[in-house]
Amino acid sequence: MLKTTDKKRATYLLEVRKQGGHRFLHFVRTNKIRYIGLVAYVGVFSGYLASINQWFFFWVFIALFSGALLADISWLRGMKKSWPLMEKALNWNEVERIAREDRKA
């Protein structure tokens, strides 16, 4: 299980700030393990449904997968639009401190 920590989130925010806001390829690269697992799962399960001729459930499953991708794209678009405000409102000194800290939890 990949645990998200404040340090990882702060590092991600600093990367986004460095590139001037959220970018699609950066988002995909950051979440590549999640997407590889998701595509593998969808491929295996939809292949199984197709092999047993359960076409209705096959298409329902594909629609759910497409909805998950659409939700991610929608989130990214929202983050792109709100980035100018977030960049002004965040205390970047605190974000940098959190990214540097080496807590032993």
C-alpha positions in Angstrom: 0.0 0.0 0.0 1.3 3.4 -0.9 0.9 5.7 2.0 0.5 9.4 1.3 2.2 11.6 3.8 2.3 15.4 4.4 5.9 15.3 3.1 4.9 13.6 -0.2 2.0 16.1 -0.6 4.3 19.1 0.1 6.9 17.7 -2.4 4.1 17.4 -5.0 3.0 21.0 -4.4 6.5 22.2 -4.8 6.8 20.3 -8.1 3.6 21.8 -9.3 4.7 25.3 -8.3 8.0 24.8 -10.2 6.2 24.0 -13.4 3.7 26.8 -13.1 0.6 24.8 -12.2 -0.9 21.4 -12.7 0.0 19.6 -16.0 -1.6 16.5 -17.4 1.6 14.5 -18.0 2.9 15.4 -14.6 -0.4 14.1 -13.1 -0.2 10.9 -15.0 3.5 10.4 -14.2 2.8 11.0 -10.5 0.0 8.4 -10.5 1.5 5.9 -12.9 1.4 3.0 -10.5 -2.3 3.6 -9.8 -3.1 3.7 -13.5 -1.0 0.7 -14.4 -2.9 -1.3 -11.7 -6.2 0.1 -12.8 -5.6 -0.8 -16.5 -4.4 -4.3 -15.6 -7.4 -4.9 -13.5 -9.8 -3.5 -16.1 -8.1 -5.6 -18.8 -8.3 -8.8 -16.9 -11.8 -8.4 -15.6 -13.3 -7.1 -18.9 -11.5 -9.9 -20.8 -13.0 -12.4 -18.4 -16.5 -10.9 -18.9 -16.1 -11.0 -22.7 -14.9 -14.6 -22.6 -18.0 -15.7 -20.8 -20.2 -13.7 -23.1 -21.5 -11.3 -20.4 -21.6 -8.4 -22.7 -24.0 -6.3 -20.6 -21.7 -6.5 -17.6 -18.7 -5.9 -19.8 -20.1 -2.6 -21.0 -21.2 -1.6 -17.5 -17.7 -2.3 -16.3 -16.2 -0.3 -19.1 -18.6 2.6 -18.4 -17.5 2.6 -14.7 -13.9 2.6 -15.7 -14.5 5.5 -18.1 -16.3 7.3 -15.4 -13.3 7.0 -13.1 -11.0 8.4 -15.7 -13.5 11.2 -16.4 -13.6 12.1 -12.7 -9.8 12.3 -12.6 -9.7 14.5 -15.6 -12.4 16.7 -14.1 -10.5 17.0 -10.8 -7.3 18.0 -12.7 -9.2 20.6 -14.7 -10.6 22.0 -11.5 -7.1 22.1 -9.9 -5.7 23.9 -13.0 -8.4 26.6 -12.7 -7.9 27.1 -8.9 -4.1 27.0 -9.0 -3.6 30.8 -9.3 -5.5 31.3 -6.0 -3.8 28.4 -4.3 -0.4 29.7 -5.3 -1.1 33.1 -3.7 -2.8 31.7 -0.6 -0.4 28.9 0.4 2.4 29.6 2.9 5.3 28.3 0.7 7.8 28.6 3.5 5.7 26.1 5.5 5.3 23.8 2.5 9.1 23.8 1.9 9.7 23.1 5.6 7.3 20.1 5.5 8.9 18.8 2.3 12.4 18.9 4.0 11.5 17.5 7.4 12.4 13.9 8.2 9.9 12.8 10.7 10.0 9.4 12.2 6.4 8.5 12.7 
